[in-house]
Amino acid sequence: LEEADELEEDYLDRAWGLEAQSRLSCQAKVGTEDLTVEIPKYSLNHAAEAPH
């Protein structure tokens, strides 16, 4: 991935469980190689629980 731009970093500032290597998944370009995606356990229900 290219370096995160300022807008992505602003979004990441509001993310749960932010780590140094955290990135927005929409920035990933999936190729033909194997891919492992790790979703933190504490965020599994966030989409269902967060107000829309």
N, CA, C and O atoms as CSV, one atom per row, in Angstrom:
chain,resi,resn,atom,element,x,y,z
A,1,LEU,N,N,0.831,-1.192,0.000
A,1,LEU,CA,C,0.000,0.000,0.000
A,1,LEU,C,C,0.867,1.244,0.000
A,1,LEU,O,O,1.973,1.258,0.539
A,2,GLU,N,N,0.343,2.272,-0.610
A,2,GLU,CA,C,1.021,3.567,-0.538
A,2,GLU,C,C,0.854,4.119,0.876
A,2,GLU,O,O,0.028,3.627,1.645
A,3,GLU,N,N,1.622,5.117,1.209
A,3,GLU,CA,C,1.492,5.752,2.514
A,3,GLU,C,C,0.084,6.314,2.680
A,3,GLU,O,O,-0.522,6.769,1.710
A,4,ALA,N,N,-0.433,6.283,3.899
A,4,ALA,CA,C,-1.761,6.829,4.182
A,4,ALA,C,C,-1.744,8.340,3.967
A,4,ALA,O,O,-0.797,9.021,4.358
A,5,ASP,N,N,-2.803,8.857,3.340
A,5,ASP,CA,C,-2.891,10.306,3.176
A,5,ASP,C,C,-3.563,10.910,4.412
A,5,ASP,O,O,-3.982,10.184,5.313
A,6,GLU,N,N,-3.661,12.215,4.450
A,6,GLU,CA,C,-4.183,12.910,5.624
A,6,GLU,C,C,-5.628,12.527,5.925
A,6,GLU,O,O,-5.993,12.376,7.091
A,7,LEU,N,N,-6.456,12.367,4.893
A,7,LEU,CA,C,-7.857,11.999,5.103
A,7,LEU,C,C,-7.962,10.612,5.741
A,7,LEU,O,O,-8.731,10.416,6.682
A,8,GLU,N,N,-7.191,9.652,5.229
A,8,GLU,CA,C,-7.219,8.309,5.819
A,8,GLU,C,C,-6.752,8.356,7.270
A,8,GLU,O,O,-7.347,7.705,8.129
A,9,GLU,N,N,-5.711,9.107,7.552
A,9,GLU,CA,C,-5.224,9.217,8.925
A,9,GLU,C,C,-6.276,9.840,9.834
A,9,GLU,O,O,-6.388,9.458,10.999
A,10,ASP,N,N,-7.051,10.799,9.318
A,10,ASP,CA,C,-8.139,11.388,10.101
A,10,ASP,C,C,-9.188,10.340,10.451
A,10,ASP,O,O,-9.669,10.300,11.583
A,11,TYR,N,N,-9.547,9.490,9.488
A,11,TYR,CA,C,-10.496,8.405,9.759
A,11,TYR,C,C,-9.917,7.427,10.777
A,11,TYR,O,O,-10.617,6.991,11.691
A,12,LEU,N,N,-8.656,7.089,10.623
A,12,LEU,CA,C,-8.024,6.143,11.535
A,12,LEU,C,C,-7.945,6.691,12.956
A,12,LEU,O,O,-7.970,5.919,13.915
A,13,ASP,N,N,-7.851,8.002,13.104
A,13,ASP,CA,C,-7.813,8.602,14.436
A,13,ASP,C,C,-9.063,8.272,15.238
A,13,ASP,O,O,-9.033,8.291,16.469
A,14,ARG,N,N,-10.166,7.969,14.552
A,14,ARG,CA,C,-11.427,7.651,15.224
A,14,ARG,C,C,-11.690,6.148,15.311
A,14,ARG,O,O,-12.755,5.732,15.767
A,15,ALA,N,N,-10.734,5.338,14.881
A,15,ALA,CA,C,-10.927,3.882,14.846
A,15,ALA,C,C,-10.661,3.249,16.211
A,15,ALA,O,O,-9.845,3.740,16.992
A,16,TRP,N,N,-11.360,2.157,16.481
A,16,TRP,CA,C,-11.128,1.373,17.698
A,16,TRP,C,C,-9.897,0.514,17.490
A,16,TRP,O,O,-9.673,0.006,16.392
A,17,GLY,N,N,-9.099,0.346,18.529
A,17,GLY,CA,C,-7.974,-0.574,18.493
A,17,GLY,C,C,-6.898,-0.205,17.492
A,17,GLY,O,O,-6.256,-1.083,16.916
A,18,LEU,N,N,-6.699,1.059,17.284
A,18,LEU,CA,C,-5.713,1.527,16.310
A,18,LEU,C,C,-4.313,1.059,16.685
A,18,LEU,O,O,-3.903,1.163,17.841
A,19,GLU,N,N,-3.587,0.546,15.707
A,19,GLU,CA,C,-2.199,0.129,15.886
A,19,GLU,C,C,-1.348,0.832,14.836
A,19,GLU,O,O,-1.877,1.412,13.888
A,20,ALA,N,N,-0.042,0.781,15.005
A,20,ALA,CA,C,0.870,1.488,14.101
A,20,ALA,C,C,0.685,1.074,12.645
A,20,ALA,O,O,0.830,1.907,11.750
A,21,GLN,N,N,0.368,-0.184,12.391
A,21,GLN,CA,C,0.219,-0.667,11.021
A,21,GLN,C,C,-1.236,-0.649,10.538
A,21,GLN,O,O,-1.520,-1.162,9.455
A,22,SER,N,N,-2.153,-0.078,11.302
A,22,SER,CA,C,-3.569,-0.042,10.914
A,22,SER,C,C,-3.778,0.769,9.643
A,22,SER,O,O,-3.164,1.818,9.448
A,23,ARG,N,N,-4.658,0.260,8.780
A,23,ARG,CA,C,-5.039,0.946,7.546
A,23,ARG,C,C,-6.518,0.707,7.310
A,23,ARG,O,O,-7.093,-0.223,7.875
A,24,LEU,N,N,-7.134,1.525,6.489
A,24,LEU,CA,C,-8.521,1.311,6.098
A,24,LEU,C,C,-8.570,0.185,5.071
A,24,LEU,O,O,-7.771,0.161,4.135
A,25,SER,N,N,-9.496,-0.734,5.242
A,25,SER,CA,C,-9.567,-1.873,4.317
A,25,SER,C,C,-9.897,-1.437,2.897
A,25,SER,O,O,-9.563,-2.146,1.948
A,26,CYS,N,N,-10.541,-0.298,2.730
A,26,CYS,CA,C,-10.876,0.165,1.379
A,26,CYS,C,C,-9.629,0.573,0.594
A,26,CYS,O,O,-9.712,0.812,-0.611
A,27,GLN,N,N,-8.478,0.657,1.262
A,27,GLN,CA,C,-7.237,1.013,0.577
A,27,GLN,C,C,-6.517,-0.207,0.009
A,27,GLN,O,O,-5.585,-0.064,-0.783
A,28,ALA,N,N,-6.945,-1.406,0.409
A,28,ALA,CA,C,-6.268,-2.636,-0.019
A,28,ALA,C,C,-6.668,-3.016,-1.437
A,28,ALA,O,O,-7.843,-2.970,-1.800
A,29,LYS,N,N,-5.685,-3.386,-2.222
A,29,LYS,CA,C,-5.919,-3.911,-3.564
A,29,LYS,C,C,-5.625,-5.400,-3.498
A,29,LYS,O,O,-4.472,-5.808,-3.356
A,30,VAL,N,N,-6.670,-6.206,-3.602
A,30,VAL,CA,C,-6.540,-7.652,-3.448
A,30,VAL,C,C,-6.072,-8.262,-4.756
A,30,VAL,O,O,-6.644,-8.014,-5.818
A,31,GLY,N,N,-5.029,-9.058,-4.659
A,31,GLY,CA,C,-4.484,-9.729,-5.837
A,31,GLY,C,C,-4.853,-11.200,-5.839
A,31,GLY,O,O,-5.872,-11.598,-5.275
A,32,THR,N,N,-4.029,-11.988,-6.468
A,32,THR,CA,C,-4.301,-13.418,-6.595
A,32,THR,C,C,-3.627,-14.241,-5.508
A,32,THR,O,O,-3.846,-15.450,-5.425
A,33,GLU,N,N,-2.814,-13.610,-4.679
A,33,GLU,CA,C,-2.130,-14.318,-3.601
A,33,GLU,C,C,-3.077,-14.535,-2.429
A,33,GLU,O,O,-4.114,-13.879,-2.331
A,34,ASP,N,N,-2.717,-15.462,-1.535
A,34,ASP,CA,C,-3.515,-15.706,-0.340
A,34,ASP,C,C,-3.588,-14.434,0.499
A,34,ASP,O,O,-2.650,-13.638,0.530
A,35,LEU,N,N,-4.711,-14.261,1.173
A,35,LEU,CA,C,-4.928,-13.065,1.980
A,35,LEU,C,C,-5.521,-13.479,3.314
A,35,LEU,O,O,-6.456,-14.279,3.360
A,36,THR,N,N,-4.988,-12.945,4.390
A,36,THR,CA,C,-5.540,-13.166,5.721
A,36,THR,C,C,-5.991,-11.822,6.260
A,36,THR,O,O,-5.216,-10.868,6.309
A,37,VAL,N,N,-7.257,-11.756,6.665
A,37,VAL,CA,C,-7.814,-10.532,7.238
A,37,VAL,C,C,-8.139,-10.815,8.693
A,37,VAL,O,O,-8.860,-11.765,8.995
A,38,GLU,N,N,-7.616,-10.005,9.591
A,38,GLU,CA,C,-7.888,-10.164,11.013
A,38,GLU,C,C,-8.836,-9.062,11.460
A,38,GLU,O,O,-8.545,-7.877,11.299
A,39,ILE,N,N,-9.978,-9.464,12.026
A,39,ILE,CA,C,-10.959,-8.520,12.552
A,39,ILE,C,C,-10.931,-8.658,14.067
A,39,ILE,O,O,-11.211,-9.737,14.588
A,40,PRO,N,N,-10.599,-7.586,14.785
A,40,PRO,CA,C,-10.536,-7.679,16.243
A,40,PRO,C,C,-11.876,-8.134,16.819
A,40,PRO,O,O,-12.933,-7.683,16.378
A,41,LYS,N,N,-11.826,-9.030,17.808
A,41,LYS,CA,C,-13.035,-9.589,18.399
A,41,LYS,C,C,-13.975,-8.495,18.903
A,41,LYS,O,O,-15.191,-8.615,18.753
A,42,TYR,N,N,-13.431,-7.430,19.498
A,42,TYR,CA,C,-14.275,-6.387,20.064
A,42,TYR,C,C,-15.023,-5.586,19.006
A,42,TYR,O,O,-15.929,-4.827,19.351
A,43,SER,N,N,-14.679,-5.728,17.749
A,43,SER,CA,C,-15.360,-4.954,16.706
A,43,SER,C,C,-16.337,-5.788,15.884
A,43,SER,O,O,-16.964,-5.257,14.968
A,44,LEU,N,N,-16.485,-7.085,16.186
A,44,LEU,CA,C,-17.336,-7.950,15.375
A,44,LEU,C,C,-18.784,-7.483,15.326
A,44,LEU,O,O,-19.427,-7.606,14.283
A,45,ASN,N,N,-19.311,-6.955,16.418
A,45,ASN,CA,C,-20.701,-6.519,16.452
A,45,ASN,C,C,-20.860,-5.021,16.255
A,45,ASN,O,O,-21.975,-4.506,16.336
A,46,HIS,N,N,-19.788,-4.324,16.004
A,46,HIS,CA,C,-19.845,-2.863,15.895
A,46,HIS,C,C,-20.791,-2.411,14.791
A,46,HIS,O,O,-21.547,-1.461,14.990
A,47,ALA,N,N,-20.770,-3.058,13.648
A,47,ALA,CA,C,-21.635,-2.646,12.541
A,47,ALA,C,C,-23.096,-2.804,12.910
A,47,ALA,O,O,-23.919,-1.978,12.516
A,48,ALA,N,N,-23.440,-3.842,13.655
A,48,ALA,CA,C,-24.826,-4.074,14.045
A,48,ALA,C,C,-25.245,-3.164,15.191
A,48,ALA,O,O,-26.420,-2.817,15.306
A,49,GLU,N,N,-24.297,-2.772,16.041
A,49,GLU,CA,C,-24.621,-1.981,17.219
A,49,GLU,C,C,-24.514,-0.481,16.991
A,49,GLU,O,O,-25.152,0.296,17.702
A,50,ALA,N,N,-23.736,-0.069,16.034
A,50,ALA,CA,C,-23.521,1.360,15.799
A,50,ALA,C,C,-24.760,1.978,15.164
A,50,ALA,O,O,-25.403,1.348,14.324
A,51,PRO,N,N,-25.101,3.197,15.551
A,51,PRO,CA,C,-26.244,3.866,14.920
A,51,PRO,C,C,-25.967,4.136,13.447
A,51,PRO,O,O,-24.840,4.450,13.065
A,52,HIS,N,N,-26.984,4.015,12.641
A,52,HIS,CA,C,-26.834,4.222,11.192
A,52,HIS,C,C,-27.522,5.490,10.770
A,52,HIS,O,O,-27.508,5.837,9.589
